Amino acid sequence: MYRLMKSELFPLDSMHGRRGYTQKEVAVYEDFDEAVNACTRANQGFEARHYILDESGKEYYAGVWID
């Protein structure tokens, strides 16, 4: 199972002057290639960064697995 995730920047925190990110599950795919294609399309059309998360928690972004 591969989850397509979206990472969006929170507005500036006026109290602390920092920004954070929110992570949201967009879709779930059984097939890795389908997940990669959906991720590629999402990153072409939106300002938010999309990536794939596998069952073990590894992130796949821009052709690279990140632990």
Summary of the structure (lengths in Angstrom):
residues: 67
radius of gyration: 13.2
end to end distance: 16.7
largest distance: 43.1
contacts: 157
relative contact order: 0.27
helix: 21%
strand: 46%
